[in-house]
Amino acid sequence: MIDVYKGLGRAAKLGVAVLVLATLAGCGDSGVQEVKEWMADVRLHNRPFIAPLKAPKKFIPFAYAGNSSIDPFDANKLLTVLAKMQANSNGLKPNMERRREALESYPLDTVKMVGTLQKVGLSYALLQIDKTVFPIKVGNYVGQNFGMVTHISETEVSVKEIVQDASGEWVEREAKLELQENTK
């Protein structure tokens, strides 16, 4: 093998020497032993703290007395509750059988009062939706909440709406449409 080494040029000899040194350098511990000693020292001095577990809650069994109470899935129970609700009801509800008027198709907040008209014994309010003007009188309906016109003055129209509250009861609610003046 020495004969082979003598026949090589200077650059080749240098390359072989670097290769041999690199191979030998990989055999060392490269400071790993120092890291292992530090880890052993940390494990020795730093013990983890684990909090003790709480005792579980005591289980108290529930005695079901289902034979003496009303079956929650019985259809008659629902009928009983509905009957009680109707007995406690105020009797107010909208007339669903009557024919709808044109202004009941629009929400009340889109309707504007733009004027009034006076005829013999009757007052009419002029309500505008988009660009169309509708005349209405006391007793007409307006808005989507069964609102009936109760009073018309020169500056406002009073409306009594019938709406459902959170419990499903029908209640009356007052609303007003005030005169909108153009500032053009």
The 8 nearest C-alpha neighbors of each residue, nearest first, counted from 0:
[[1, 3, 2, 4, 5, 6, 7, 15],
 [0, 2, 4, 3, 5, 6, 7, 12],
 [1, 3, 0, 5, 4, 6, 7, 12],
 [2, 4, 0, 1, 6, 5, 7, 12],
 [5, 3, 1, 2, 6, 7, 0, 12],
 [6, 4, 2, 3, 7, 1, 8, 12],
 [5, 7, 3, 4, 2, 8, 1, 12],
 [8, 6, 4, 5, 11, 12, 9, 3],
 [7, 9, 11, 10, 12, 6, 5, 4],
 [8, 10, 12, 11, 13, 7, 14, 5],
 [11, 9, 13, 12, 8, 14, 7, 15],
 [10, 12, 14, 8, 13, 9, 7, 15],
 [13, 11, 9, 15, 10, 14, 16, 8],
 [12, 14, 10, 16, 11, 15, 17, 9],
 [15, 13, 11, 17, 16, 12, 18, 10],
 [14, 16, 18, 12, 17, 13, 19, 11],
 [15, 17, 13, 19, 14, 18, 20, 12],
 [18, 16, 20, 14, 19, 15, 21, 13],
 [17, 19, 15, 21, 16, 20, 14, 22],
 [18, 20, 16, 22, 17, 21, 15, 23],
 [21, 19, 23, 17, 22, 18, 24, 16],
 [22, 20, 24, 18, 23, 19, 17, 25],
 [21, 23, 19, 20, 25, 24, 18, 26],
 [22, 24, 20, 26, 25, 21, 19, 27],
 [25, 23, 21, 26, 22, 27, 20, 29],
 [26, 24, 23, 22, 27, 21, 28, 29],
 [25, 27, 24, 23, 28, 22, 29, 21],
 [26, 28, 25, 29, 24, 23, 30, 31],
 [29, 27, 31, 30, 32, 26, 25, 24],
 [30, 28, 31, 27, 32, 25, 24, 26],
 [31, 29, 33, 32, 28, 34, 27, 35],
 [32, 30, 34, 33, 28, 29, 35, 36],
 [31, 33, 35, 30, 34, 36, 28, 29],
 [32, 34, 36, 31, 30, 35, 37, 38],
 [35, 33, 37, 31, 36, 32, 38, 30],
 [34, 36, 32, 38, 33, 37, 31, 39],
 [35, 37, 39, 33, 34, 38, 40, 32],
 [36, 38, 40, 34, 35, 39, 41, 33],
 [39, 37, 41, 35, 40, 36, 42, 34],
 [40, 38, 36, 42, 37, 41, 43, 35],
 [39, 41, 37, 43, 38, 42, 36, 44],
 [42, 40, 38, 44, 43, 39, 45, 37],
 [43, 41, 39, 45, 40, 44, 38, 46],
 [42, 44, 40, 41, 45, 39, 46, 38],
 [43, 45, 41, 42, 46, 40, 39, 47],
 [46, 44, 42, 41, 43, 47, 40, 48],
 [45, 47, 44, 48, 42, 43, 41, 49],
 [48, 46, 49, 45, 42, 44, 50, 43],
 [49, 47, 50, 46, 45, 51, 44, 52],
 [48, 50, 51, 47, 52, 46, 53, 45],
 [51, 49, 48, 52, 53, 47, 54, 46],
 [50, 52, 49, 53, 54, 48, 55, 47],
 [53, 51, 50, 54, 55, 49, 56, 48],
 [54, 52, 55, 51, 56, 50, 57, 49],
 [53, 55, 52, 56, 57, 51, 58, 50],
 [56, 54, 53, 57, 58, 52, 59, 51],
 [57, 55, 58, 54, 53, 59, 52, 60],
 [56, 58, 59, 55, 54, 60, 53, 61],
 [57, 59, 56, 60, 55, 61, 54, 62],
 [60, 58, 57, 61, 56, 62, 55, 63],
 [59, 61, 58, 62, 63, 57, 56, 64],
 [62, 60, 63, 59, 64, 58, 65, 57],
 [61, 63, 64, 60, 65, 59, 66, 67],
 [64, 62, 65, 61, 66, 60, 67, 68],
 [63, 65, 66, 67, 62, 68, 61, 69],
 [66, 64, 68, 67, 63, 70, 69, 62],
 [65, 67, 64, 68, 69, 70, 63, 62],
 [66, 68, 65, 64, 69, 70, 63, 71],
 [69, 67, 65, 66, 70, 64, 71, 63],
 [70, 68, 71, 67, 76, 65, 73, 66],
 [69, 71, 73, 72, 68, 65, 76, 66],
 [72, 70, 73, 69, 76, 74, 68, 77],
 [73, 71, 70, 74, 76, 69, 77, 75],
 [72, 74, 75, 70, 76, 71, 77, 69],
 [75, 73, 76, 77, 72, 78, 71, 79],
 [76, 74, 78, 77, 73, 79, 80, 72],
 [75, 77, 79, 74, 78, 73, 80, 71],
 [78, 76, 80, 79, 75, 74, 81, 73],
 [77, 79, 75, 81, 76, 80, 82, 74],
 [80, 78, 76, 82, 77, 81, 75, 83],
 [79, 81, 83, 77, 82, 78, 84, 76],
 [82, 80, 84, 78, 83, 79, 77, 85],
 [81, 83, 79, 85, 84, 80, 78, 86],
 [82, 84, 86, 80, 81, 85, 87, 79],
 [85, 83, 81, 87, 82, 86, 88, 80],
 [84, 86, 88, 82, 87, 83, 81, 90],
 [87, 85, 83, 84, 88, 82, 89, 81],
 [86, 88, 84, 85, 83, 89, 90, 82],
 [89, 87, 85, 90, 86, 84, 168, 91],
 [88, 90, 91, 87, 169, 168, 85, 86],
 [91, 89, 88, 92, 85, 169, 87, 86],
 [92, 90, 89, 169, 170, 93, 88, 161],
 [91, 93, 169, 90, 94, 161, 170, 168],
 [94, 92, 95, 161, 145, 91, 169, 162],
 [93, 95, 96, 97, 92, 145, 98, 91],
 [94, 96, 97, 93, 98, 92, 99, 145],
 [97, 95, 94, 98, 93, 99, 92, 145],
 [98, 96, 95, 94, 99, 100, 93, 145],
 [97, 99, 100, 96, 95, 94, 101, 140],
 [100, 98, 97, 103, 101, 140, 104, 102],
 [99, 101, 103, 102, 140, 98, 141, 139],
 [100, 102, 103, 104, 99, 141, 105, 140],
 [101, 103, 141, 104, 100, 105, 142, 140],
 [104, 102, 142, 141, 143, 105, 101, 100],
 [103, 105, 102, 143, 101, 142, 106, 100],
 [104, 106, 103, 142, 102, 143, 107, 109],
 [107, 105, 142, 143, 108, 109, 104, 110],
 [106, 108, 142, 110, 109, 105, 143, 141],
 [107, 109, 106, 110, 111, 142, 105, 176],
 [110, 108, 107, 106, 128, 111, 105, 129],
 [109, 111, 128, 107, 108, 127, 126, 112],
 [112, 110, 127, 126, 113, 179, 109, 128],
 [111, 113, 126, 178, 179, 125, 114, 177],
 [114, 112, 179, 178, 125, 126, 111, 127],
 [113, 115, 125, 112, 124, 178, 116, 153],
 [116, 114, 124, 125, 123, 153, 117, 122],
 [115, 117, 123, 122, 124, 118, 114, 125],
 [116, 118, 122, 121, 123, 119, 115, 120],
 [119, 117, 121, 120, 122, 116, 123, 115],
 [118, 120, 121, 117, 122, 116, 123, 136],
 [121, 119, 118, 122, 117, 123, 116, 136],
 [122, 120, 118, 119, 117, 123, 136, 116],
 [123, 121, 117, 116, 118, 136, 151, 124],
 [122, 124, 136, 116, 135, 115, 134, 117],
 [125, 123, 115, 135, 134, 114, 126, 116],
 [124, 126, 134, 114, 115, 133, 113, 112],
 [127, 125, 112, 133, 111, 132, 113, 124],
 [126, 128, 132, 111, 131, 110, 133, 112],
 [129, 127, 110, 131, 130, 132, 109, 111],
 [128, 130, 131, 127, 109, 110, 132, 111],
 [131, 129, 128, 127, 132, 133, 126, 111],
 [130, 132, 128, 127, 129, 133, 126, 125],
 [131, 133, 127, 126, 125, 128, 130, 134],
 [134, 132, 126, 125, 127, 135, 131, 128],
 [133, 135, 125, 124, 123, 126, 132, 136],
 [136, 134, 124, 123, 139, 133, 125, 137],
 [135, 137, 123, 139, 138, 122, 124, 134],
 [136, 138, 148, 149, 139, 150, 151, 135],
 [137, 139, 148, 147, 136, 149, 140, 135],
 [140, 138, 148, 137, 147, 136, 135, 141],
 [139, 141, 147, 146, 148, 103, 100, 138],
 [140, 142, 103, 102, 146, 147, 139, 143],
 [143, 141, 107, 103, 106, 105, 144, 146],
 [142, 144, 103, 106, 145, 104, 105, 107],
 [143, 145, 146, 142, 160, 161, 162, 103],
 [146, 144, 160, 161, 143, 147, 142, 140],
 [147, 145, 160, 159, 141, 140, 144, 158],
 [148, 146, 140, 159, 158, 139, 138, 149],
 [147, 149, 158, 137, 138, 139, 157, 150],
 [150, 148, 137, 157, 158, 147, 138, 159],
 [149, 151, 157, 156, 137, 148, 152, 158],
 [152, 150, 156, 155, 157, 124, 122, 137],
 [153, 151, 155, 154, 156, 150, 115, 122],
 [152, 154, 155, 115, 151, 114, 178, 124],
 [153, 155, 178, 152, 177, 156, 114, 151],
 [156, 154, 177, 152, 176, 178, 153, 151],
 [155, 157, 151, 176, 175, 150, 152, 158],
 [158, 156, 175, 150, 149, 148, 174, 151],
 [157, 159, 148, 174, 147, 149, 146, 175],
 [158, 160, 173, 146, 147, 172, 174, 171],
 [161, 159, 146, 172, 145, 171, 144, 173],
 [160, 162, 171, 170, 145, 144, 172, 169],
 [163, 161, 169, 170, 144, 160, 171, 164],
 [164, 162, 169, 167, 168, 170, 165, 161],
 [163, 165, 167, 166, 168, 169, 162, 170],
 [166, 164, 167, 163, 168, 169, 162, 170],
 [165, 167, 164, 168, 163, 169, 84, 170],
 [166, 168, 163, 164, 165, 169, 162, 170],
 [169, 167, 163, 164, 166, 170, 88, 165],
 [168, 170, 163, 162, 92, 91, 161, 164],
 [171, 169, 162, 161, 163, 168, 172, 164],
 [172, 170, 161, 160, 162, 159, 173, 169],
 [171, 173, 160, 159, 161, 174, 170, 162],
 [172, 174, 159, 158, 160, 171, 175, 157],
 [175, 173, 158, 157, 159, 172, 176, 160],
 [176, 174, 157, 156, 158, 177, 155, 173],
 [175, 177, 156, 155, 112, 157, 111, 178],
 [176, 178, 155, 154, 112, 175, 179, 156],
 [177, 179, 112, 154, 113, 155, 180, 114],
 [180, 178, 113, 112, 177, 111, 181, 114],
 [179, 181, 178, 182, 113, 114, 112, 183],
 [182, 180, 183, 179, 113, 178, 114, 112],
 [181, 183, 180, 179, 113, 178, 114, 111],
 [182, 181, 180, 179, 113, 178, 130, 114]]
